[in-house]
Amino acid sequence: MTDKTFAALAGAIFALVALVHLVRIAMGWSVVIGGCPIPMWASWIGFAVTAGLAYFGLIRVARG
């Protein structure tokens, strides 16, 4: 696997995860893990981090 292919794949996966965080925020979905409710602000952080990683992965592909 080349560096460009890896960056494209990682960027796409991170973009998908960022989209799921954004949908959770928009739809108001609740998440409970092991009986502990996860607050909505955690998805804002998750969205920012994964969107940033997707951007940097995909910009690597665009710059060649």
PDBQT receptor file of N, H, CA, C and O in Angstrom, charges set to zero:
ATOM      1  N   MET A   1       0.857  -1.165   0.000  1.00  0.00    +0.000 N 
ATOM      2  CA  MET A   1       0.000   0.000   0.000  1.00  0.00    +0.000 C 
ATOM      3  C   MET A   1       0.906   1.232   0.000  1.00  0.00    +0.000 C 
ATOM      4  O   MET A   1       1.828   1.345   0.807  1.00  0.00    +0.000 OA
ATOM      5  N   THR A   2       0.627   2.127  -0.901  1.00  0.00    +0.000 N 
ATOM      6  H   THR A   2      -0.122   2.035  -1.556  1.00  0.00    +0.000 HD
ATOM      7  CA  THR A   2       1.429   3.349  -0.978  1.00  0.00    +0.000 C 
ATOM      8  C   THR A   2       0.970   4.351   0.080  1.00  0.00    +0.000 C 
ATOM      9  O   THR A   2      -0.107   4.218   0.659  1.00  0.00    +0.000 OA
ATOM     10  N   ASP A   3       1.811   5.355   0.317  1.00  0.00    +0.000 N 
ATOM     11  H   ASP A   3       2.687   5.464  -0.154  1.00  0.00    +0.000 HD
ATOM     12  CA  ASP A   3       1.454   6.401   1.282  1.00  0.00    +0.000 C 
ATOM     13  C   ASP A   3       0.189   7.136   0.855  1.00  0.00    +0.000 C 
ATOM     14  O   ASP A   3      -0.650   7.473   1.691  1.00  0.00    +0.000 OA
ATOM     15  N   LYS A   4       0.052   7.382  -0.434  1.00  0.00    +0.000 N 
ATOM     16  H   LYS A   4       0.732   7.108  -1.113  1.00  0.00    +0.000 HD
ATOM     17  CA  LYS A   4      -1.116   8.107  -0.945  1.00  0.00    +0.000 C 
ATOM     18  C   LYS A   4      -2.400   7.295  -0.750  1.00  0.00    +0.000 C 
ATOM     19  O   LYS A   4      -3.439   7.845  -0.383  1.00  0.00    +0.000 OA
ATOM     20  N   THR A   5      -2.324   5.998  -0.995  1.00  0.00    +0.000 N 
ATOM     21  H   THR A   5      -1.480   5.551  -1.292  1.00  0.00    +0.000 HD
ATOM     22  CA  THR A   5      -3.486   5.128  -0.797  1.00  0.00    +0.000 C 
ATOM     23  C   THR A   5      -3.867   5.069   0.675  1.00  0.00    +0.000 C 
ATOM     24  O   THR A   5      -5.045   5.142   1.026  1.00  0.00    +0.000 OA
ATOM     25  N   PHE A   6      -2.858   4.934   1.535  1.00  0.00    +0.000 N 
ATOM     26  H   PHE A   6      -1.901   4.874   1.250  1.00  0.00    +0.000 HD
ATOM     27  CA  PHE A   6      -3.125   4.902   2.970  1.00  0.00    +0.000 C 
ATOM     28  C   PHE A   6      -3.776   6.200   3.436  1.00  0.00    +0.000 C 
ATOM     29  O   PHE A   6      -4.738   6.168   4.204  1.00  0.00    +0.000 OA
ATOM     30  N   ALA A   7      -3.262   7.340   2.980  1.00  0.00    +0.000 N 
ATOM     31  H   ALA A   7      -2.480   7.366   2.356  1.00  0.00    +0.000 HD
ATOM     32  CA  ALA A   7      -3.815   8.633   3.380  1.00  0.00    +0.000 C 
ATOM     33  C   ALA A   7      -5.252   8.779   2.905  1.00  0.00    +0.000 C 
ATOM     34  O   ALA A   7      -6.092   9.316   3.627  1.00  0.00    +0.000 OA
ATOM     35  N   ALA A   8      -5.541   8.310   1.706  1.00  0.00    +0.000 N 
ATOM     36  H   ALA A   8      -4.858   7.873   1.119  1.00  0.00    +0.000 HD
ATOM     37  CA  ALA A   8      -6.907   8.385   1.174  1.00  0.00    +0.000 C 
ATOM     38  C   ALA A   8      -7.861   7.509   1.982  1.00  0.00    +0.000 C 
ATOM     39  O   ALA A   8      -8.969   7.929   2.315  1.00  0.00    +0.000 OA
ATOM     40  N   LEU A   9      -7.424   6.293   2.294  1.00  0.00    +0.000 N 
ATOM     41  H   LEU A   9      -6.524   5.952   2.023  1.00  0.00    +0.000 HD
ATOM     42  CA  LEU A   9      -8.266   5.381   3.062  1.00  0.00    +0.000 C 
ATOM     43  C   LEU A   9      -8.499   5.899   4.476  1.00  0.00    +0.000 C 
ATOM     44  O   LEU A   9      -9.631   5.905   4.962  1.00  0.00    +0.000 OA
ATOM     45  N   ALA A  10      -7.423   6.334   5.137  1.00  0.00    +0.000 N 
ATOM     46  H   ALA A  10      -6.504   6.329   4.743  1.00  0.00    +0.000 HD
ATOM     47  CA  ALA A  10      -7.562   6.865   6.497  1.00  0.00    +0.000 C 
ATOM     48  C   ALA A  10      -8.427   8.119   6.497  1.00  0.00    +0.000 C 
ATOM     49  O   ALA A  10      -9.273   8.288   7.375  1.00  0.00    +0.000 OA
ATOM     50  N   GLY A  11      -8.223   8.999   5.521  1.00  0.00    +0.000 N 
ATOM     51  H   GLY A  11      -7.535   8.861   4.808  1.00  0.00    +0.000 HD
ATOM     52  CA  GLY A  11      -9.033  10.218   5.435  1.00  0.00    +0.000 C 
ATOM     53  C   GLY A  11     -10.507   9.909   5.241  1.00  0.00    +0.000 C 
ATOM     54  O   GLY A  11     -11.365  10.555   5.843  1.00  0.00    +0.000 OA
ATOM     55  N   ALA A  12     -10.805   8.925   4.405  1.00  0.00    +0.000 N 
ATOM     56  H   ALA A  12     -10.109   8.400   3.915  1.00  0.00    +0.000 HD
ATOM     57  CA  ALA A  12     -12.202   8.548   4.168  1.00  0.00    +0.000 C 
ATOM     58  C   ALA A  12     -12.844   7.948   5.422  1.00  0.00    +0.000 C 
ATOM     59  O   ALA A  12     -13.998   8.244   5.730  1.00  0.00    +0.000 OA
ATOM     60  N   ILE A  13     -12.105   7.117   6.135  1.00  0.00    +0.000 N 
ATOM     61  H   ILE A  13     -11.167   6.877   5.885  1.00  0.00    +0.000 HD
ATOM     62  CA  ILE A  13     -12.642   6.518   7.363  1.00  0.00    +0.000 C 
ATOM     63  C   ILE A  13     -12.886   7.595   8.416  1.00  0.00    +0.000 C 
ATOM     64  O   ILE A  13     -13.932   7.607   9.065  1.00  0.00    +0.000 OA
ATOM     65  N   PHE A  14     -11.918   8.501   8.587  1.00  0.00    +0.000 N 
ATOM     66  H   PHE A  14     -11.068   8.491   8.060  1.00  0.00    +0.000 HD
ATOM     67  CA  PHE A  14     -12.107   9.578   9.555  1.00  0.00    +0.000 C 
ATOM     68  C   PHE A  14     -13.263  10.495   9.151  1.00  0.00    +0.000 C 
ATOM     69  O   PHE A  14     -13.988  10.985  10.018  1.00  0.00    +0.000 OA
ATOM     70  N   ALA A  15     -13.446  10.732   7.861  1.00  0.00    +0.000 N 
ATOM     71  H   ALA A  15     -12.858  10.334   7.157  1.00  0.00    +0.000 HD
ATOM     72  CA  ALA A  15     -14.567  11.551   7.395  1.00  0.00    +0.000 C 
ATOM     73  C   ALA A  15     -15.900  10.878   7.728  1.00  0.00    +0.000 C 
ATOM     74  O   ALA A  15     -16.854  11.549   8.122  1.00  0.00    +0.000 OA
ATOM     75  N   LEU A  16     -15.965   9.568   7.572  1.00  0.00    +0.000 N 
ATOM     76  H   LEU A  16     -15.189   9.023   7.252  1.00  0.00    +0.000 HD
ATOM     77  CA  LEU A  16     -17.181   8.826   7.899  1.00  0.00    +0.000 C 
ATOM     78  C   LEU A  16     -17.493   8.910   9.394  1.00  0.00    +0.000 C 
ATOM     79  O   LEU A  16     -18.644   9.115   9.781  1.00  0.00    +0.000 OA
ATOM     80  N   VAL A  17     -16.472   8.752  10.227  1.00  0.00    +0.000 N 
ATOM     81  H   VAL A  17     -15.538   8.586   9.913  1.00  0.00    +0.000 HD
ATOM     82  CA  VAL A  17     -16.672   8.851  11.680  1.00  0.00    +0.000 C 
ATOM     83  C   VAL A  17     -17.100  10.265  12.068  1.00  0.00    +0.000 C 
ATOM     84  O   VAL A  17     -17.961  10.438  12.931  1.00  0.00    +0.000 OA
ATOM     85  N   ALA A  18     -16.499  11.280  11.431  1.00  0.00    +0.000 N 
ATOM     86  H   ALA A  18     -15.800  11.139  10.730  1.00  0.00    +0.000 HD
ATOM     87  CA  ALA A  18     -16.896  12.668  11.696  1.00  0.00    +0.000 C 
ATOM     88  C   ALA A  18     -18.357  12.888  11.319  1.00  0.00    +0.000 C 
ATOM     89  O   ALA A  18     -19.092  13.575  12.029  1.00  0.00    +0.000 OA
ATOM     90  N   LEU A  19     -18.771  12.304  10.204  1.00  0.00    +0.000 N 
ATOM     91  H   LEU A  19     -18.174  11.747   9.627  1.00  0.00    +0.000 HD
ATOM     92  CA  LEU A  19     -20.164  12.427   9.770  1.00  0.00    +0.000 C 
ATOM     93  C   LEU A  19     -21.113  11.779  10.777  1.00  0.00    +0.000 C 
ATOM     94  O   LEU A  19     -22.185  12.320  11.046  1.00  0.00    +0.000 OA
ATOM     95  N   VAL A  20     -20.738  10.640  11.330  1.00  0.00    +0.000 N 
ATOM     96  H   VAL A  20     -19.866  10.200  11.111  1.00  0.00    +0.000 HD
ATOM     97  CA  VAL A  20     -21.574   9.975  12.346  1.00  0.00    +0.000 C 
ATOM     98  C   VAL A  20     -21.702  10.855  13.586  1.00  0.00    +0.000 C 
ATOM     99  O   VAL A  20     -22.786  10.962  14.158  1.00  0.00    +0.000 OA
ATOM    100  N   HIS A  21     -20.601  11.487  14.009  1.00  0.00    +0.000 N 
ATOM    101  H   HIS A  21     -19.720  11.400  13.545  1.00  0.00    +0.000 HD
ATOM    102  CA  HIS A  21     -20.669  12.407  15.148  1.00  0.00    +0.000 C 
ATOM    103  C   HIS A  21     -21.615  13.566  14.839  1.00  0.00    +0.000 C 
ATOM    104  O   HIS A  21     -22.418  13.958  15.685  1.00  0.00    +0.000 OA
ATOM    105  N   LEU A  22     -21.521  14.106  13.640  1.00  0.00    +0.000 N 
ATOM    106  H   LEU A  22     -20.869  13.787  12.952  1.00  0.00    +0.000 HD
ATOM    107  CA  LEU A  22     -22.381  15.224  13.253  1.00  0.00    +0.000 C 
ATOM    108  C   LEU A  22     -23.855  14.817  13.205  1.00  0.00    +0.000 C 
ATOM    109  O   LEU A  22     -24.728  15.583  13.614  1.00  0.00    +0.000 OA
ATOM    110  N   VAL A  23     -24.127  13.627  12.711  1.00  0.00    +0.000 N 
ATOM    111  H   VAL A  23     -23.418  13.004  12.378  1.00  0.00    +0.000 HD
ATOM    112  CA  VAL A  23     -25.511  13.131  12.678  1.00  0.00    +0.000 C 
ATOM    113  C   VAL A  23     -26.030  12.935  14.098  1.00  0.00    +0.000 C 
ATOM    114  O   VAL A  23     -27.183  13.258  14.384  1.00  0.00    +0.000 OA
ATOM    115  N   ARG A  24     -25.196  12.411  14.986  1.00  0.00    +0.000 N 
ATOM    116  H   ARG A  24     -24.259  12.148  14.753  1.00  0.00    +0.000 HD
ATOM    117  CA  ARG A  24     -25.610  12.249  16.385  1.00  0.00    +0.000 C 
ATOM    118  C   ARG A  24     -25.987  13.594  16.986  1.00  0.00    +0.000 C 
ATOM    119  O   ARG A  24     -26.996  13.709  17.682  1.00  0.00    +0.000 OA
ATOM    120  N   ILE A  25     -25.179  14.606  16.719  1.00  0.00    +0.000 N 
ATOM    121  H   ILE A  25     -24.359  14.513  16.154  1.00  0.00    +0.000 HD
ATOM    122  CA  ILE A  25     -25.451  15.950  17.248  1.00  0.00    +0.000 C 
ATOM    123  C   ILE A  25     -26.769  16.485  16.677  1.00  0.00    +0.000 C 
ATOM    124  O   ILE A  25     -27.611  16.996  17.416  1.00  0.00    +0.000 OA
ATOM    125  N   ALA A  26     -26.937  16.362  15.363  1.00  0.00    +0.000 N 
ATOM    126  H   ALA A  26     -26.253  15.947  14.763  1.00  0.00    +0.000 HD
ATOM    127  CA  ALA A  26     -28.127  16.905  14.699  1.00  0.00    +0.000 C 
ATOM    128  C   ALA A  26     -29.410  16.186  15.123  1.00  0.00    +0.000 C 
ATOM    129  O   ALA A  26     -30.454  16.816  15.295  1.00  0.00    +0.000 OA
ATOM    130  N   MET A  27     -29.324  14.866  15.291  1.00  0.00    +0.000 N 
ATOM    131  H   MET A  27     -28.476  14.354  15.151  1.00  0.00    +0.000 HD
ATOM    132  CA  MET A  27     -30.519  14.080  15.612  1.00  0.00    +0.000 C 
ATOM    133  C   MET A  27     -30.755  13.971  17.121  1.00  0.00    +0.000 C 
ATOM    134  O   MET A  27     -31.833  13.562  17.551  1.00  0.00    +0.000 OA
ATOM    135  N   GLY A  28     -29.752  14.337  17.922  1.00  0.00    +0.000 N 
ATOM    136  H   GLY A  28     -28.876  14.669  17.572  1.00  0.00    +0.000 HD
ATOM    137  CA  GLY A  28     -29.910  14.268  19.368  1.00  0.00    +0.000 C 
ATOM    138  C   GLY A  28     -29.886  12.855  19.923  1.00  0.00    +0.000 C 
ATOM    139  O   GLY A  28     -30.474  12.589  20.971  1.00  0.00    +0.000 OA
ATOM    140  N   TRP A  29     -29.215  11.949  19.232  1.00  0.00    +0.000 N 
ATOM    141  H   TRP A  29     -28.738  12.164  18.380  1.00  0.00    +0.000 HD
ATOM    142  CA  TRP A  29     -29.146  10.563  19.680  1.00  0.00    +0.000 C 
ATOM    143  C   TRP A  29     -28.403  10.464  21.008  1.00  0.00    +0.000 C 
ATOM    144  O   TRP A  29     -27.396  11.138  21.221  1.00  0.00    +0.000 OA
ATOM    145  N   SER A  30     -28.911   9.618  21.894  1.00  0.00    +0.000 N 
ATOM    146  H   SER A  30     -29.729   9.070  21.721  1.00  0.00    +0.000 HD
ATOM    147  CA  SER A  30     -28.216   9.377  23.150  1.00  0.00    +0.000 C 
ATOM    148  C   SER A  30     -27.348   8.125  22.987  1.00  0.00    +0.000 C 
ATOM    149  O   SER A  30     -27.695   7.196  22.258  1.00  0.00    +0.000 OA
ATOM    150  N   VAL A  31     -26.231   8.131  23.675  1.00  0.00    +0.000 N 
ATOM    151  H   VAL A  31     -25.949   8.886  24.267  1.00  0.00    +0.000 HD
ATOM    152  CA  VAL A  31     -25.312   6.985  23.641  1.00  0.00    +0.000 C 
ATOM    153  C   VAL A  31     -25.004   6.600  25.079  1.00  0.00    +0.000 C 
ATOM    154  O   VAL A  31     -24.667   7.448  25.905  1.00  0.00    +0.000 OA
ATOM    155  N   VAL A  32     -25.126   5.310  25.365  1.00  0.00    +0.000 N 
ATOM    156  H   VAL A  32     -25.399   4.621  24.694  1.00  0.00    +0.000 HD
ATOM    157  CA  VAL A  32     -24.813   4.783  26.694  1.00  0.00    +0.000 C 
ATOM    158  C   VAL A  32     -23.819   3.649  26.512  1.00  0.00    +0.000 C 
ATOM    159  O   VAL A  32     -24.084   2.693  25.782  1.00  0.00    +0.000 OA
ATOM    160  N   ILE A  33     -22.678   3.754  27.172  1.00  0.00    +0.000 N 
ATOM    161  H   ILE A  33     -22.462   4.530  27.764  1.00  0.00    +0.000 HD
ATOM    162  CA  ILE A  33     -21.651   2.715  27.095  1.00  0.00    +0.000 C 
ATOM    163  C   ILE A  33     -21.415   2.181  28.507  1.00  0.00    +0.000 C 
ATOM    164  O   ILE A  33     -20.996   2.916  29.401  1.00  0.00    +0.000 OA
ATOM    165  N   GLY A  34     -21.685   0.924  28.688  1.00  0.00    +0.000 N 
ATOM    166  H   GLY A  34     -22.026   0.327  27.962  1.00  0.00    +0.000 HD
ATOM    167  CA  GLY A  34     -21.504   0.295  29.995  1.00  0.00    +0.000 C 
ATOM    168  C   GLY A  34     -22.349   0.946  31.084  1.00  0.00    +0.000 C 
ATOM    169  O   GLY A  34     -21.916   1.028  32.233  1.00  0.00    +0.000 OA
ATOM    170  N   GLY A  35     -23.541   1.408  30.738  1.00  0.00    +0.000 N 
ATOM    171  H   GLY A  35     -23.892   1.341  29.804  1.00  0.00    +0.000 HD
ATOM    172  CA  GLY A  35     -24.430   2.042  31.703  1.00  0.00    +0.000 C 
ATOM    173  C   GLY A  35     -24.122   3.507  31.966  1.00  0.00    +0.000 C 
ATOM    174  O   GLY A  35     -24.815   4.156  32.750  1.00  0.00    +0.000 OA
ATOM    175  N   CYS A  36     -23.095   4.032  31.322  1.00  0.00    +0.000 N 
ATOM    176  H   CYS A  36     -22.532   3.505  30.685  1.00  0.00    +0.000 HD
ATOM    177  CA  CYS A  36     -22.688   5.428  31.521  1.00  0.00    +0.000 C 
ATOM    178  C   CYS A  36     -23.106   6.258  30.302  1.00  0.00    +0.000 C 
ATOM    179  O   CYS A  36     -22.614   6.015  29.200  1.00  0.00    +0.000 OA
ATOM    180  N   PRO A  37     -23.998   7.226  30.480  1.00  0.00    +0.000 N 
ATOM    181  CA  PRO A  37     -24.401   8.052  29.343  1.00  0.00    +0.000 C 
ATOM    182  C   PRO A  37     -23.253   8.961  28.885  1.00  0.00    +0.000 C 
ATOM    183  O   PRO A  37     -22.561   9.573  29.700  1.00  0.00    +0.000 OA
ATOM    184  N   ILE A  38     -23.073   9.031  27.585  1.00  0.00    +0.000 N 
ATOM    185  H   ILE A  38     -23.635   8.535  26.923  1.00  0.00    +0.000 HD
ATOM    186  CA  ILE A  38     -22.024   9.865  27.007  1.00  0.00    +0.000 C 
ATOM    187  C   ILE A  38     -22.639  11.223  26.670  1.00  0.00    +0.000 C 
ATOM    188  O   ILE A  38     -23.615  11.284  25.923  1.00  0.00    +0.000 OA
ATOM    189  N   PRO A  39     -22.086  12.311  27.206  1.00  0.00    +0.000 N 
ATOM    190  CA  PRO A  39     -22.666  13.634  26.958  1.00  0.00    +0.000 C 
ATOM    191  C   PRO A  39     -22.490  14.073  25.503  1.00  0.00    +0.000 C 
ATOM    192  O   PRO A  39     -21.592  13.610  24.800  1.00  0.00    +0.000 OA
ATOM    193  N   MET A  40     -23.363  14.970  25.077  1.00  0.00    +0.000 N 
ATOM    194  H   MET A  40     -24.093  15.346  25.648  1.00  0.00    +0.000 HD
ATOM    195  CA  MET A  40     -23.342  15.437  23.704  1.00  0.00    +0.000 C 
ATOM    196  C   MET A  40     -22.060  16.200  23.380  1.00  0.00    +0.000 C 
ATOM    197  O   MET A  40     -21.603  16.179  22.237  1.00  0.00    +0.000 OA
ATOM    198  N   TRP A  41     -21.476  16.874  24.373  1.00  0.00    +0.000 N 
ATOM    199  H   TRP A  41     -21.847  16.891  25.301  1.00  0.00    +0.000 HD
ATOM    200  CA  TRP A  41     -20.250  17.627  24.096  1.00  0.00    +0.000 C 
ATOM    201  C   TRP A  41     -19.107  16.716  23.670  1.00  0.00    +0.000 C 
ATOM    202  O   TRP A  41     -18.168  17.169  23.015  1.00  0.00    +0.000 OA
ATOM    203  N   ALA A  42     -19.174  15.442  24.031  1.00  0.00    +0.000 N 
ATOM    204  H   ALA A  42     -19.937  15.074  24.563  1.00  0.00    +0.000 HD
ATOM    205  CA  ALA A  42     -18.139  14.505  23.606  1.00  0.00    +0.000 C 
ATOM    206  C   ALA A  42     -18.175  14.307  22.089  1.00  0.00    +0.000 C 
ATOM    207  O   ALA A  42     -17.136  14.098  21.463  1.00  0.00    +0.000 OA
ATOM    208  N   SER A  43     -19.360  14.372  21.510  1.00  0.00    +0.000 N 
ATOM    209  H   SER A  43     -20.204  14.542  22.019  1.00  0.00    +0.000 HD
ATOM    210  CA  SER A  43     -19.454  14.256  20.056  1.00  0.00    +0.000 C 
ATOM    211  C   SER A  43     -18.925  15.506  19.363  1.00  0.00    +0.000 C 
ATOM    212  O   SER A  43     -18.394  15.419  18.256  1.00  0.00    +0.000 OA
ATOM    213  N   TRP A  44     -19.063  16.662  19.998  1.00  0.00    +0.000 N 
ATOM    214  H   TRP A  44     -19.494  16.733  20.897  1.00  0.00    +0.000 HD
ATOM    215  CA  TRP A  44     -18.471  17.879  19.413  1.00  0.00    +0.000 C 
ATOM    216  C   TRP A  44     -16.951  17.748  19.357  1.00  0.00    +0.000 C 
ATOM    217  O   TRP A  44     -16.326  18.118  18.364  1.00  0.00    +0.000 OA
ATOM    218  N   ILE A  45     -16.366  17.223  20.418  1.00  0.00    +0.000 N 
ATOM    219  H   ILE A  45     -16.874  16.922  21.225  1.00  0.00    +0.000 HD
ATOM    220  CA  ILE A  45     -14.918  17.014  20.427  1.00  0.00    +0.000 C 
ATOM    221  C   ILE A  45     -14.546  15.932  19.416  1.00  0.00    +0.000 C 
ATOM    222  O   ILE A  45     -13.588  16.083  18.657  1.00  0.00    +0.000 OA
ATOM    223  N   GLY A  46     -15.304  14.849  19.412  1.00  0.00    +0.000 N 
ATOM    224  H   GLY A  46     -16.082  14.726  20.028  1.00  0.00    +0.000 HD
ATOM    225  CA  GLY A  46     -15.053  13.769  18.458  1.00  0.00    +0.000 C 
ATOM    226  C   GLY A  46     -15.170  14.233  17.024  1.00  0.00    +0.000 C 
ATOM    227  O   GLY A  46     -14.387  13.827  16.165  1.00  0.00    +0.000 OA
ATOM    228  N   PHE A  47     -16.153  15.088  16.762  1.00  0.00    +0.000 N 
ATOM    229  H   PHE A  47     -16.789  15.418  17.459  1.00  0.00    +0.000 HD
ATOM    230  CA  PHE A  47     -16.312  15.630  15.409  1.00  0.00    +0.000 C 
ATOM    231  C   PHE A  47     -15.118  16.486  15.022  1.00  0.00    +0.000 C 
ATOM    232  O   PHE A  47     -14.586  16.347  13.921  1.00  0.00    +0.000 OA
ATOM    233  N   ALA A  48     -14.695  17.363  15.911  1.00  0.00    +0.000 N 
ATOM    234  H   ALA A  48     -15.127  17.475  16.806  1.00  0.00    +0.000 HD
ATOM    235  CA  ALA A  48     -13.568  18.258  15.599  1.00  0.00    +0.000 C 
ATOM    236  C   ALA A  48     -12.292  17.458  15.338  1.00  0.00    +0.000 C 
ATOM    237  O   ALA A  48     -11.560  17.742  14.389  1.00  0.00    +0.000 OA
ATOM    238  N   VAL A  49     -12.033  16.476  16.165  1.00  0.00    +0.000 N 
ATOM    239  H   VAL A  49     -12.627  16.245  16.936  1.00  0.00    +0.000 HD
ATOM    240  CA  VAL A  49     -10.804  15.684  16.019  1.00  0.00    +0.000 C 
ATOM    241  C   VAL A  49     -10.835  14.857  14.736  1.00  0.00    +0.000 C 
ATOM    242  O   VAL A  49      -9.876  14.875  13.964  1.00  0.00    +0.000 OA
ATOM    243  N   THR A  50     -11.930  14.133  14.506  1.00  0.00    +0.000 N 
ATOM    244  H   THR A  50     -12.708  14.118  15.133  1.00  0.00    +0.000 HD
ATOM    245  CA  THR A  50     -11.980  13.271  13.323  1.00  0.00    +0.000 C 
ATOM    246  C   THR A  50     -12.083  14.073  12.030  1.00  0.00    +0.000 C 
ATOM    247  O   THR A  50     -11.545  13.657  11.004  1.00  0.00    +0.000 OA
ATOM    248  N   ALA A  51     -12.764  15.212  12.063  1.00  0.00    +0.000 N 
ATOM    249  H   ALA A  51     -13.202  15.550  12.896  1.00  0.00    +0.000 HD
ATOM    250  CA  ALA A  51     -12.824  16.059  10.867  1.00  0.00    +0.000 C 
ATOM    251  C   ALA A  51     -11.434  16.610  10.543  1.00  0.00    +0.000 C 
ATOM    252  O   ALA A  51     -11.048  16.683   9.377  1.00  0.00    +0.000 OA
ATOM    253  N   GLY A  52     -10.693  16.994  11.568  1.00  0.00    +0.000 N 
ATOM    254  H   GLY A  52     -11.007  16.935  12.516  1.00  0.00    +0.000 HD
ATOM    255  CA  GLY A  52      -9.332  17.478  11.350  1.00  0.00    +0.000 C 
ATOM    256  C   GLY A  52      -8.435  16.392  10.781  1.00  0.00    +0.000 C 
ATOM    257  O   GLY A  52      -7.662  16.650   9.858  1.00  0.00    +0.000 OA
ATOM    258  N   LEU A  53      -8.526  15.187  11.315  1.00  0.00    +0.000 N 
ATOM    259  H   LEU A  53      -9.153  14.977  12.065  1.00  0.00    +0.000 HD
ATOM    260  CA  LEU A  53      -7.722  14.074  10.806  1.00  0.00    +0.000 C 
ATOM    261  C   LEU A  53      -8.117  13.724   9.367  1.00  0.00    +0.000 C 
ATOM    262  O   LEU A  53      -7.256  13.413   8.544  1.00  0.00    +0.000 OA
ATOM    263  N   ALA A  54      -9.409  13.776   9.069  1.00  0.00    +0.000 N 
ATOM    264  H   ALA A  54     -10.108  14.029   9.737  1.00  0.00    +0.000 HD
ATOM    265  CA  ALA A  54      -9.861  13.524   7.697  1.00  0.00    +0.000 C 
ATOM    266  C   ALA A  54      -9.316  14.585   6.752  1.00  0.00    +0.000 C 
ATOM    267  O   ALA A  54      -8.872  14.271   5.648  1.00  0.00    +0.000 OA
ATOM    268  N   TYR A  55      -9.348  15.831   7.184  1.00  0.00    +0.000 N 
ATOM    269  H   TYR A  55      -9.708  16.086   8.081  1.00  0.00    +0.000 HD
ATOM    270  CA  TYR A  55      -8.832  16.927   6.360  1.00  0.00    +0.000 C 
ATOM    271  C   TYR A  55      -7.351  16.720   6.054  1.00  0.00    +0.000 C 
ATOM    272  O   TYR A  55      -6.931  16.819   4.901  1.00  0.00    +0.000 OA
ATOM    273  N   PHE A  56      -6.565  16.433   7.086  1.00  0.00    +0.000 N 
ATOM    274  H   PHE A  56      -6.907  16.352   8.022  1.00  0.00    +0.000 HD
ATOM    275  CA  PHE A  56      -5.135  16.270   6.874  1.00  0.00    +0.000 C 
ATOM    276  C   PHE A  56      -4.812  15.027   6.036  1.00  0.00    +0.000 C 
ATOM    277  O   PHE A  56      -3.849  15.027   5.270  1.00  0.00    +0.000 OA
ATOM    278  N   GLY A  57      -5.611  13.981   6.182  1.00  0.00    +0.000 N 
ATOM    279  H   GLY A  57      -6.393  13.982   6.805  1.00  0.00    +0.000 HD
ATOM    280  CA  GLY A  57      -5.401  12.794   5.353  1.00  0.00    +0.000 C 
ATOM    281  C   GLY A  57      -5.747  13.048   3.902  1.00  0.00    +0.000 C 
ATOM    282  O   GLY A  57      -5.013  12.635   3.004  1.00  0.00    +0.000 OA
ATOM    283  N   LEU A  58      -6.860  13.726   3.664  1.00  0.00    +0.000 N 
ATOM    284  H   LEU A  58      -7.456  14.062   4.394  1.00  0.00    +0.000 HD
ATOM    285  CA  LEU A  58      -7.300  13.965   2.301  1.00  0.00    +0.000 C 
ATOM    286  C   LEU A  58      -6.496  15.066   1.622  1.00  0.00    +0.000 C 
ATOM    287  O   LEU A  58      -6.315  15.027   0.405  1.00  0.00    +0.000 OA
ATOM    288  N   ILE A  59      -6.014  16.037   2.369  1.00  0.00    +0.000 N 
ATOM    289  H   ILE A  59      -6.160  16.069   3.358  1.00  0.00    +0.000 HD
ATOM    290  CA  ILE A  59      -5.186  17.090   1.776  1.00  0.00    +0.000 C 
ATOM    291  C   ILE A  59      -3.846  16.501   1.329  1.00  0.00    +0.000 C 
ATOM    292  O   ILE A  59      -3.244  16.974   0.365  1.00  0.00    +0.000 OA
ATOM    293  N   ARG A  60      -3.385  15.463   2.040  1.00  0.00    +0.000 N 
ATOM    294  H   ARG A  60      -3.875  15.080   2.823  1.00  0.00    +0.000 HD
ATOM    295  CA  ARG A  60      -2.152  14.767   1.648  1.00  0.00    +0.000 C 
ATOM    296  C   ARG A  60      -2.322  14.110   0.288  1.00  0.00    +0.000 C 
ATOM    297  O   ARG A  60      -1.393  14.081  -0.520  1.00  0.00    +0.000 OA
ATOM    298  N   VAL A  61      -3.506  13.587   0.042  1.00  0.00    +0.000 N 
ATOM    299  H   VAL A  61      -4.260  13.610   0.698  1.00  0.00    +0.000 HD
ATOM    300  CA  VAL A  61      -3.796  12.957  -1.247  1.00  0.00    +0.000 C 
ATOM    301  C   VAL A  61      -3.874  14.011  -2.351  1.00  0.00    +0.000 C 
ATOM    302  O   VAL A  61      -3.359  13.809  -3.451  1.00  0.00    +0.000 OA
ATOM    303  N   ALA A  62      -4.520  15.131  -2.051  1.00  0.00    +0.000 N 
ATOM    304  H   ALA A  62      -4.939  15.295  -1.157  1.00  0.00    +0.000 HD
ATOM    305  CA  ALA A  62      -4.697  16.179  -3.043  1.00  0.00    +0.000 C 
ATOM    306  C   ALA A  62      -3.372  16.829  -3.434  1.00  0.00    +0.000 C 
ATOM    307  O   ALA A  62      -3.186  17.231  -4.583  1.00  0.00    +0.000 OA
ATOM    308  N   ARG A  63      -2.466  16.928  -2.485  1.00  0.00    +0.000 N 
ATOM    309  H   ARG A  63      -2.617  16.601  -1.552  1.00  0.00    +0.000 HD
ATOM    310  CA  ARG A  63      -1.163  17.557  -2.775  1.00  0.00    +0.000 C 
ATOM    311  C   ARG A  63      -0.207  16.610  -3.483  1.00  0.00    +0.000 C 
ATOM    312  O   ARG A  63       0.801  17.028  -4.052  1.00  0.00    +0.000 OA
ATOM    313  N   GLY A  64      -0.547  15.318  -3.437  1.00  0.00    +0.000 N 
ATOM    314  H   GLY A  64      -1.366  14.978  -2.975  1.00  0.00    +0.000 HD
ATOM    315  CA  GLY A  64       0.254  14.340  -4.164  1.00  0.00    +0.000 C 
ATOM    316  C   GLY A  64       1.514  14.040  -3.518  1.00  0.00    +0.000 C 
ATOM    317  O   GLY A  64       2.290  13.230  -4.024  1.00  0.00    +0.000 OA
TER     318      GLY A  64
